[in-house]
Amino acid sequence: MYQLDLPMSQLGQHLVRRPHDRSHPRRSDNPHGEIWLVYFDEVRIGTIGERAGVPVHADQWAWSVGFYPDMDPGRQRSGIHSSFDAAREAFEAAWSALLPNLSENAFAEWRRDRDWRAEVAQKRARGEKLASEIIRSTLMRCPCGTTFDSWKPDESYPHRAHIYAAQTEGKVRW
């Protein structure tokens, strides 16, 4: 997979190749063609890549620009062209038209989402549960002193009368 970087200082000029973690671009694992990931200030703003499964007489290069979250739905742009250079030029034109209408908050929201997803992945890798996945205890203590599981009707029904009586007397609040 290749990465293209669109630094703010080079907006409107040719996209600059930025290696992912080596001094040269990497091929994607996709055996059907090459794909370029396009970044603007660390934010992945789109892709340019060979289309898979299209007839040889059809245009072979597709591009798309836009990112989620915090970019309004329907503002993404895409197209198909016969060459990489034509797709890159169309991508640059679409991005040049889109960028002035984006606030820094859109980019900040993308970064927050990226960081949150990385944190979730790290927790999963460590075998931890998310806070939303931790089931709180369903055990309750009845005013009569018995502990029971509130999710089990056969355990909780006998204690309803005790609980309602304690509520009426103001001894228990829920």
Buried (B, 14 or more C-beta within 10 A) or exposed (E): BBBBBBEEEEEEEEBEEBEEEEEEBEEBEEEEBBBBBBBBEEBEBBBBBBEEEBEEEEBBBBBBBBBEEBBEEEEBBBBBBEEBEBBBBBBBBBBEEBBEEBEEEBBEBBEEBBEEEEEEEEBEEEEEEEEEEEEEEEEBEBBEEEEBEEEEEEBBEEBEEBBEEBEEEEEBEE
